C-alpha cells in the first residue's frame, strides 16, 4: 500500500495525529520510511506474499520492521531508549490507523514489541546478521488461537495461521 492510498483512508483527526507525531521528531521520518521500505523488500525476498498473512512470515515482518526502525533512528538519536520509544509510537499508531481483528492487532503489537526487545541485543549487528537471528527465532514462534495465549510468550514471536512460506 502506498503512502498516498493510506492517507486517503485516514480521517482528518487521524491525519492530524500522524502529523503531530512527525513534527515531534522530523529527523526520524526519513530513516523510518527507509526502514519500512527495506523491511518490505527483505520480507518479499524471503517470504514472497506470505508475510501479508497471519503466519510466521508476518511475525518476522513485524519484528524486523521494529528492529530496522530502531537501527536506522539509532544512528541519529545515539540513544537506544529514544529509538525504541519512537519505533513504538510509529508502529502502535500504524496498528490504530490500519485496524484488524482484535487477535490480529494483539499479535502484531506483541511481535512489534518483541522486535524492539531484540533490537536492544542487536544494536551492533549488520542487516544479514539481524535477518539470520530473526529467521532462527521465527522458526521458534508459537502458534496462538486466543489473545490470552499471547501473554504466555513474552519474549517469543507469535502467529495465528500455518502458512506455506516456501517460494
C-alpha positions as CSV (number, residue, x, y, z in Angstrom):
1,X,0.0,0.0,0.0
2,X,1.4,3.4,-1.0
3,X,1.5,6.3,1.4
4,X,-0.9,8.2,-0.8
5,X,-3.5,5.4,-0.6
6,X,-3.1,5.1,3.2
7,X,-3.6,8.9,3.6
8,X,-6.8,8.7,1.6
9,X,-8.2,6.2,4.1
10,X,-7.4,8.3,7.1
11,X,-9.9,10.7,8.8
12,X,-8.9,14.3,9.4
13,X,-8.3,13.5,13.0
14,X,-6.0,10.6,12.2
15,X,-4.0,12.8,9.8
16,X,-3.6,15.4,12.5
17,X,-2.3,12.8,14.9
18,X,0.1,11.4,12.4
19,X,1.3,15.0,11.6
20,X,1.8,15.7,15.2
21,X,4.0,12.7,15.8
22,X,6.1,13.6,12.7
23,X,6.6,17.1,13.9
24,X,7.9,15.8,17.3
25,X,10.9,14.2,15.5
26,X,11.2,15.3,11.9
27,X,14.7,14.0,11.6
28,X,13.4,10.5,12.3
29,X,10.8,10.5,9.5
30,X,13.2,9.6,6.6
31,X,15.0,6.8,8.5
32,X,11.6,5.4,9.5
33,X,10.4,5.4,5.9
34,X,13.7,3.9,4.8
35,X,13.4,1.1,7.4
36,X,9.8,0.4,6.3
37,X,10.7,0.1,2.6
38,X,13.7,-2.1,3.5
39,X,11.5,-4.3,5.6
40,X,9.1,-4.9,2.8
41,X,11.9,-5.7,0.3
42,X,13.5,-8.2,2.7
43,X,10.2,-9.9,3.5
44,X,9.2,-10.1,-0.2
45,X,12.6,-11.7,-0.9
46,X,12.5,-14.2,1.9
47,X,8.8,-15.0,2.1
48,X,7.0,-13.8,-1.0
49,X,3.4,-12.8,-0.3
50,X,3.2,-15.0,2.8
51,X,4.2,-12.1,5.1
52,X,0.9,-10.4,4.3
53,X,-1.0,-13.2,6.1
54,X,-1.0,-14.1,9.8
55,X,1.7,-16.8,9.8
56,X,5.3,-16.9,10.9
57,X,6.4,-14.7,8.0
58,X,4.1,-11.9,9.3
59,X,5.7,-12.3,12.8
60,X,9.1,-12.0,11.1
61,X,8.0,-8.8,9.2
62,X,6.6,-7.0,12.3
63,X,9.7,-7.8,14.4
64,X,12.1,-6.9,11.6
65,X,10.2,-3.6,11.0
66,X,10.7,-2.6,14.6
67,X,14.4,-3.6,14.6
68,X,15.1,-1.7,11.5
69,X,13.3,1.4,12.6
70,X,15.3,1.3,15.8
71,X,18.5,0.6,13.9
72,X,18.1,3.5,11.4
73,X,16.9,6.0,14.0
74,X,19.6,5.0,16.5
75,X,22.2,6.4,14.1
76,X,20.5,9.8,14.7
77,X,19.4,9.6,18.3
78,X,22.5,7.8,19.6
79,X,20.1,6.6,22.3
80,X,18.6,3.1,22.4
81,X,15.6,4.2,24.5
82,X,14.7,7.1,22.3
83,X,14.9,4.9,19.2
84,X,12.7,2.2,20.9
85,X,10.2,4.8,22.0
86,X,10.0,6.2,18.5
87,X,9.5,2.8,16.9
88,X,6.8,2.0,19.4
89,X,5.0,5.3,18.7
90,X,5.1,4.7,14.9
91,X,4.2,1.0,15.0
92,X,1.4,1.4,17.6
93,X,0.0,4.3,15.5
94,X,0.1,2.1,12.4
95,X,-2.0,-0.6,14.2
96,X,-4.6,2.1,15.2
97,X,-4.8,3.5,11.7
98,X,-5.0,0.2,9.9
99,X,-7.2,-1.8,12.3
100,X,-7.5,-5.6,12.1
101,X,-9.5,-8.1,14.1
102,X,-8.6,-7.9,17.9
103,X,-6.5,-11.0,17.9
104,X,-4.6,-9.9,14.8
105,X,-3.9,-6.5,16.3
106,X,-2.7,-8.1,19.6
107,X,-0.4,-10.4,17.6
108,X,1.0,-7.5,15.7
109,X,1.6,-5.4,18.7
110,X,3.2,-8.3,20.5
111,X,5.6,-9.1,17.6
112,X,6.4,-5.4,17.3
113,X,7.4,-5.3,21.0
114,X,9.5,-8.5,20.7
115,X,11.3,-6.9,17.7
116,X,12.1,-3.8,19.9
117,X,13.4,-6.1,22.6
118,X,15.6,-8.0,20.1
119,X,17.0,-4.7,18.9
120,X,18.5,-4.0,22.3
121,X,20.8,-7.0,21.8
122,X,21.3,-6.5,18.1
123,X,22.4,-2.8,18.1
124,X,25.9,-3.7,16.6
125,X,24.6,-6.3,14.2
126,X,24.7,-5.9,10.4
127,X,21.5,-6.5,8.4
128,X,22.3,-10.0,7.4
129,X,23.1,-11.0,11.0
130,X,19.8,-9.5,12.1
131,X,17.9,-11.4,9.4
132,X,19.7,-14.7,10.3
133,X,18.9,-14.1,14.0
134,X,15.3,-13.3,13.3
135,X,14.7,-16.2,10.9
136,X,16.0,-18.6,13.7
137,X,13.6,-17.0,16.2
138,X,10.8,-17.1,13.7
139,X,11.1,-20.9,13.5
140,X,10.6,-21.0,17.2
141,X,7.5,-18.8,17.0
142,X,4.4,-20.0,18.9
143,X,1.0,-20.5,17.3
144,X,-1.8,-18.9,19.3
145,X,-5.6,-19.1,18.9
146,X,-6.6,-16.7,21.7
147,X,-5.4,-13.2,22.8
148,X,-4.8,-14.5,26.3
149,X,-2.3,-17.1,25.0
150,X,-0.1,-14.3,23.6
151,X,0.7,-13.2,27.2
152,X,2.3,-16.6,27.8
153,X,5.0,-15.9,25.2
154,X,6.5,-12.6,26.3
155,X,9.9,-13.0,24.5
156,X,8.8,-15.1,21.6
157,X,7.2,-14.3,18.3
158,X,3.6,-15.5,17.8
159,X,1.4,-16.3,14.8
160,X,-2.1,-17.3,14.0
161,X,-2.0,-19.5,10.9
162,X,0.1,-22.2,9.4
163,X,1.1,-20.9,6.0
164,X,3.5,-22.5,3.5
165,X,6.3,-19.9,3.1
166,X,8.4,-21.8,0.6
167,X,8.8,-19.8,-2.6
